[in-house]
């Protein structure tokens, strides 16, 4: 994957948006399967690999999200999707996604100003 506009900040934001998008899709899949016997909820982590890449000075786009099955206890039907947790996680993920989009928009505004396009 290449860095957007050759900028570490934009690369980190792109990676974060990709990870948050994967998390949103995973949460939607979890909720869609809330009544499926033996379904184990998926959990997405991209923050630790992104943080590690940033701390080590590695290209943030090299950070890969991980998708794992939840180890939370299951109900009698073998399903472990918790609607309250999924709803809370979806809200938090949506807020984080909006914040990252605002940061991207601010970065582009700075670039437009620097170029002289107002």
C-alpha positions as MATLAB code, in Angstrom:
seq = 'XXXXXXXXXXXXXXXXXXXXXXXXXXXXXXXXXXXXXXXXXXXXXXXXXXXXXXXXXXXXXXXXXXXXXXXXXXXXXXXXXXXXXXXXXXXXXXXXXXXXXXXXXXXXXXXXXXXXXX';
ca = [
       0.000    0.000    0.000;
       1.319    3.436   -0.815;
       1.231    6.477    1.422;
      -1.495    8.962    0.512;
       0.214   12.157   -0.671;
       3.511   10.888    0.801;
       2.625   12.147    4.263;
       2.962   10.107    7.478;
      -0.074   11.778    9.047;
      -2.278   11.002    6.074;
      -0.945    7.451    5.957;
      -1.784    6.954    9.641;
      -5.257    8.424    9.146;
      -5.836    6.207    6.104;
      -4.819    3.130    8.098;
      -7.053    4.162   11.004;
     -10.032    4.727    8.692;
      -9.489    1.316    7.105;
      -9.320   -0.358   10.514;
     -12.412    1.472   11.763;
     -14.279    0.520    8.596;
     -13.389   -3.145    9.114;
     -14.566   -2.867   12.730;
     -17.912   -1.389   11.608;
     -18.428   -4.237    9.123;
     -17.490   -6.805   11.767;
     -19.915   -5.338   14.310;
     -22.688   -5.347   11.695;
     -21.918   -9.020   10.978;
     -21.989   -9.807   14.706;
     -25.406   -8.177   15.130;
     -26.741   -9.878   11.999;
     -25.753  -13.239   13.509;
     -27.033  -12.642   17.034;
     -29.444  -15.576   16.728;
     -27.086  -17.931   14.876;
     -26.213  -20.958   17.032;
     -22.489  -21.391   17.755;
     -21.605  -18.038   16.174;
     -18.653  -16.354   17.877;
     -18.435  -12.573   17.625;
     -15.552  -11.096   15.693;
     -13.276   -8.486   17.246;
     -11.014   -6.115   15.295;
      -7.796   -4.623   16.612;
      -5.742   -2.266   14.497;
      -4.725    0.267   17.146;
      -1.902   -1.834   18.608;
      -0.243   -2.483   15.230;
      -0.693    1.161   14.183;
       0.767    2.358   17.493;
       3.687   -0.053   17.123;
       4.391    1.159   13.573;
       4.268    4.792   14.652;
       6.486    4.180   17.705;
       9.096    2.340   15.632;
       9.088    4.908   12.822;
       7.740    2.349   10.359;
       5.346    3.356    7.596;
       1.870    3.419    9.218;
       0.351    1.776    6.146;
       2.295   -1.378    7.071;
       0.102   -1.772   10.171;
      -2.364   -4.580    9.577;
      -5.629   -5.010   11.442;
      -6.285   -8.313   13.159;
      -9.662  -10.021   13.157;
     -10.164  -12.608   15.883;
     -13.066  -14.478   17.391;
     -14.246  -13.252   20.775;
     -13.356  -15.414   23.762;
     -16.315  -14.136   25.771;
     -18.550  -16.781   27.357;
     -21.306  -18.156   25.171;
     -25.028  -18.534   25.755;
     -26.631  -21.979   25.822;
     -26.850  -21.935   22.008;
     -23.066  -21.386   21.729;
     -23.426  -17.770   20.515;
     -21.544  -15.027   22.370;
     -22.783  -11.848   20.651;
     -23.753   -9.250   23.262;
     -26.075   -6.678   21.703;
     -25.304   -4.042   24.368;
     -21.553   -4.334   23.761;
     -21.982   -4.304   19.987;
     -24.223   -1.222   20.119;
     -21.748    0.633   22.324;
     -18.828   -0.410   20.122;
     -20.666    0.703   16.969;
     -21.332    4.135   18.498;
     -17.719    4.534   19.623;
     -16.406    3.357   16.257;
     -18.692    5.784   14.424;
     -17.445    8.676   16.562;
     -13.804    7.711   15.984;
     -14.425    7.406   12.250;
     -16.027   10.875   12.168;
     -13.075   12.331   14.070;
     -10.584   10.763   11.652;
     -12.540   12.105    8.669;
     -12.473   15.574   10.256;
      -8.692   15.262   10.640;
      -8.350   14.305    6.958;
     -10.529   17.260    5.961;
      -8.424   19.601    8.115;
      -5.249   18.279    6.488;
      -6.660   18.911    3.005;
      -7.744   22.401    4.076;
      -4.171   23.119    5.149;
      -2.882   21.850    1.812;
      -5.366   24.029   -0.094;
      -4.306   27.059    1.927;
      -0.617   26.307    1.378;
      -1.177   26.009   -2.352;
      -3.018   29.318   -2.301;
      -6.404   27.953   -3.192;
      -8.063   29.353   -0.063;
];
